Amino acid sequence: MSNLAFTLIVFSAVMHAIWNMLVKGSRQKTVFIWWMFVVAGLLFTAILPLVDEPFSWPGRETILMIMIGAVSFVLYHLLNGRAYHEGDLSIVYPLSQTSMIYVPIWGMTLLGERLSLVGICGILLVILGTFSLQMQRLSILELARPFRDLRSPPVRAALLAGFIYSIGSIAEKTGVRHYPPLYFTYFLVLTMLTLMTVNLCRAKYRLAIAEELRANHRRILCSGPVVMASFLTFRYGLNMARVGYAVPVRQVSIMVGVLIGIFFLRESFGKVRLLSASVILAGAVLIKFG
């Protein structure tokens, strides 16, 4: 992976961790994310006239990839929300990250990507670090705990979320290969915003929209530029790197999230989390040189 691609994806991971921190501090998280995309969409629209990159309308294949990506990522958030509502974080979180298992497979079979042995080892380390992050102690039984009850609705929802996210990642990679990442990201954000708006038209969200804005307007205004930076830098990095490498490297956001939790949110910190974050970082370094 080139230095520029690696830097862009790591920067995207940092921005990803920051906007997730902002979401965590909100009241109605579904509504907050909608407001975040509203701000990002407006900001995106405002700066596009200032960009020198020539504009062209996307073709049919690109539109299809935008639609697949948008539907996949919105469904990912909805399924994750359902899984977290009914299940434990220590079980749901690792399962929702199983996209890292599928993405390299899709990249090799559908896009013809080839991964080096060092890169594959890096991917495996990132997966191991992600799964061990929520462990209460270091053991094989604890590592397998999320998979023990595959009939549980939260477990199924989390597994489906990870699978759907992997589809969206492949759609993104296909889309930015033949269309500028800037405009692909713009249309992706607008499409996701449209889908989220349809979801928020339900009666239970009507009062929450205004209430969330009043309670967290400063946080919302900050989150828009952050999520836009996260989206843009990842898709530019994705255009330069193999998708099988890009998605695992972005898991550096987990390490950043751990540090944010320690120093800013005053969360409890254990040796397992430190070790897991270190394993993820080691995996990212191997991918960089792989």
C-alpha positions in Angstrom: 0.0 0.0 0.0 1.4 3.4 -1.0 2.3 6.0 1.7 -0.5 8.4 0.4 -3.2 5.7 0.5 -2.2 4.5 3.9 -2.1 8.1 5.3 -5.5 8.9 3.8 -7.1 5.8 5.2 -5.6 6.3 8.7 -6.7 9.9 8.7 -10.2 8.7 7.7 -10.0 6.3 10.6 -9.2 9.1 13.1 -12.2 11.2 11.7 -14.4 8.1 11.9 -13.5 7.6 15.6 -14.2 11.3 16.3 -17.7 11.4 14.7 -18.5 8.2 16.6 -17.5 9.9 19.8 -19.8 12.8 18.9 -22.7 10.3 18.2 -22.1 8.5 21.5 -22.7 11.8 23.4 -26.1 12.4 21.7 -29.5 11.6 23.0 -31.4 10.2 20.0 -28.5 8.6 18.0 -30.5 7.8 14.9 -31.7 11.4 14.7 -28.3 12.8 15.5 -26.7 10.8 12.6 -29.4 12.2 10.3 -28.6 15.8 11.4 -24.9 15.0 10.9 -25.6 14.0 7.3 -27.7 17.0 6.7 -24.8 19.3 7.7 -22.4 17.2 5.7 -24.6 17.4 2.7 -25.1 21.1 2.9 -21.4 21.7 3.4 -20.5 19.4 0.5 -23.0 21.2 -1.8 -21.5 24.6 -0.8 -17.9 23.7 -1.6 -18.4 21.8 -4.8 -18.5 25.0 -7.0 -15.0 25.8 -5.6 -13.5 22.5 -6.7 -11.5 22.4 -9.9 -12.2 18.8 -10.6 -14.3 18.5 -13.8 -17.9 17.3 -13.2 -19.7 14.6 -15.2 -22.9 12.9 -14.4 -22.4 9.3 -13.2 -23.2 6.5 -15.6 -25.6 3.6 -15.0 -23.0 1.4 -13.4 -21.8 4.1 -11.1 -25.4 5.0 -10.1 -26.0 1.3 -9.3 -22.8 1.3 -7.1 -23.9 4.4 -5.3 -27.3 2.9 -4.6 -25.9 -0.4 -3.4 -23.4 1.4 -1.2 -26.0 3.7 0.3 -28.5 1.0 1.0 -25.8 -1.2 2.5 -24.5 1.4 4.9 -27.9 2.6 6.0 -29.0 -1.1 6.6 -25.7 -1.6 8.5 -26.5 1.2 10.9 -30.1 0.1 11.4 -29.1 -3.6 12.0 -26.4 -2.5 14.4 -28.8 -0.3 16.3 -31.3 -3.3 16.6 -28.5 -5.6 17.7 -27.2 -3.2 20.3 -30.7 -2.5 21.6 -31.3 -6.2 22.3 -27.8 -7.6 22.8 -24.6 -7.1 24.8 -21.9 -4.8 23.4 -19.2 -7.5 24.0 -21.1 -9.9 21.7 -22.6 -7.5 19.1 -19.5 -5.4 18.4 -17.1 -8.1 17.2 -19.8 -9.7 15.1 -20.6 -6.4 13.3 -17.0 -6.1 12.3 -17.0 -9.4 10.4 -17.0 -7.5 7.1 -13.2 -7.7 7.4 -13.5 -11.4 6.8 -15.6 -11.0 3.7 -14.1 -8.0 2.0 -10.7 -9.6 1.1 -12.6 -12.6 -0.3 -14.8 -10.4 -2.4 -11.8 -8.3 -3.5 -9.9 -11.4 -4.7 -12.9 -13.2 -6.3 -14.8 -10.3 -7.8 -12.2 -7.6 -8.4 -9.2 -9.8 -9.1 -7.1 -8.4 -6.3 -4.0 -10.3 -5.1 -2.9 -10.1 -1.4 0.6 -10.8 -0.2 1.4 -13.2 2.7 2.5 -10.2 4.8 -0.7 -8.4 4.0 -2.9 -11.4 4.8 -1.1 -11.8 8.2 -1.8 -8.1 8.8 -5.5 -8.6 8.0 -5.6 -11.6 10.4 -4.0 -9.5 13.2 -6.6 -6.7 12.7 -9.4 -9.3 12.9 -7.9 -10.8 16.0 -7.5 -7.4 17.7 -11.1 -6.4 16.8 -12.6 -9.6 18.2 -10.5 -9.5 21.4 -11.3 -5.9 22.1 -14.4 -6.7 24.1 -13.0 -9.8 25.9 -13.1 -9.8 29.7 -10.0 -12.0 29.9 -7.5 -13.7 27.5 -8.8 -17.1 26.5 -9.9 -19.1 23.5 -13.4 -19.7 25.0 -13.8 -15.9 25.5 -12.8 -15.2 21.9 -15.5 -17.6 20.7 -18.2 -16.3 23.0 -19.9 -14.1 20.4 -20.6 -17.1 18.2 -22.1 -19.4 20.9 -25.7 -18.6 20.2 -26.3 -18.2 16.5 -30.1 -18.5 17.0 -30.1 -15.2 19.0 -31.7 -12.3 17.1 -29.0 -9.8 18.2 -26.3 -12.2 17.0 -28.0 -12.7 13.7 -28.5 -8.9 13.2 -24.9 -8.2 14.0 -23.6 -10.9 11.6 -25.9 -9.6 8.9 -24.7 -6.1 9.5 -21.1 -7.2 8.9 -22.0 -9.1 5.7 -24.0 -6.1 4.3 -21.2 -3.7 5.1 -18.8 -5.8 3.1 -21.1 -5.6 0.1 -21.2 -1.8 0.4 -17.4 -1.7 0.5 -17.1 -3.6 -2.8 -19.7 -1.3 -4.4 -17.6 1.7 -3.3 -14.4 0.2 -4.7 -16.1 -0.6 -8.0 -17.6 2.9 -8.1 -14.4 4.9 -7.5 -12.4 3.0 -10.0 -14.1 4.7 -12.9 -15.7 7.8 -11.4 -14.1 10.6 -9.3 -14.1 9.8 -5.6 -15.2 13.4 -4.8 -18.4 13.2 -6.7 -19.0 9.5 -5.8 -18.9 10.5 -2.1 -21.2 13.4 -2.7 -23.9 11.3 -4.4 -23.4 8.6 -1.8 -23.9 11.1 1.1 -27.1 12.5 -0.6 -28.5 9.1 -1.2 -27.8 7.9 2.4 -29.4 11.2 3.6 -32.5 10.5 1.5 -32.9 7.0 2.9 -32.4 8.2 6.5 -35.0 10.9 5.9 -37.6 8.3 4.8 -36.8 6.4 8.0 -37.3 9.5 10.1 -40.7 10.2 8.6 -42.2 7.7 11.1 -44.3 9.3 13.9 -42.0 8.3 16.7 -39.2 10.6 15.4 -41.2 13.8 14.7 -40.6 15.4 18.1 -37.1 14.0 18.5 -35.8 15.8 15.4 -36.2 19.3 16.8 -35.3 18.2 20.4 -32.0 16.7 19.2 -31.1 19.9 17.4 -31.8 22.1 20.4 -29.9 19.8 22.7 -26.8 19.2 20.5 -26.6 21.9 17.9 -23.0 22.6 18.5 -22.1 18.9 18.4 -24.1 18.5 15.2 -22.3 21.4 13.5 -19.0 19.9 14.4 -19.9 16.4 13.3 -20.8 17.4 9.7 -17.3 18.4 8.6 -15.8 15.5 10.4 -17.9 12.9 8.8 -17.4 14.5 5.4 -13.6 14.4 5.9 -13.9 10.8 7.0 -15.9 9.8 3.9 -13.8 11.7 1.4 -10.3 10.6 2.6 -11.4 7.0 2.8 -12.7 6.9 -0.7 -9.7 8.6 -2.2 -7.5 6.1 -0.3 -9.8 3.3 -1.5 -9.2 4.4 -5.0 -5.4 3.9 -4.5 -5.4 0.7 -2.5 -6.8 -2.8 -2.6 -10.2 -2.9 -0.8 -9.0 -6.1 1.0 -6.4 -3.9 2.7 -8.3 -0.6 3.0 -11.1 -1.9 5.1 -8.9 -3.6 7.8 -6.5 -0.6 8.0 -9.5 1.6 8.7 -10.0 -0.4 11.9 -7.2 1.8 13.3 -10.3 3.9 14.3 -10.8 1.3 17.1 -7.4 2.1 18.6 -8.2 5.9 18.3 -11.6 5.2 19.9 -9.9 3.4 22.8 -7.6 6.4 23.4 -10.5 8.9 23.1 -12.4 6.8 25.7 -9.5 6.9 28.1 -8.4 10.6 27.9 -11.6 12.4 27.0 -14.6 10.2 28.2 -12.8 8.9 31.3 -13.8 5.3 30.5 -12.4 2.4 32.4 -9.3 0.9 30.7 -8.0 -2.6 31.0 -4.9 -4.5 29.8 -7.0 -6.5 27.3 -8.1 -3.3 25.5 -4.6 -2.0 25.3 -3.3 -5.3 24.0 -6.1 -5.5 21.4 -5.5 -2.0 20.2 -1.8 -2.8 19.9 -2.6 -5.9 17.8 -4.8 -3.8 15.5 -1.9 -1.3 15.0 0.6 -4.1 14.3 -1.8 -5.5 11.7 -2.1 -2.1 10.0 1.6 -1.8 9.9 2.0 -5.2 8.3 -0.7 -4.3 5.7 1.2 -1.1 4.9 4.3 -3.0 4.1 2.4 -5.9 2.5 
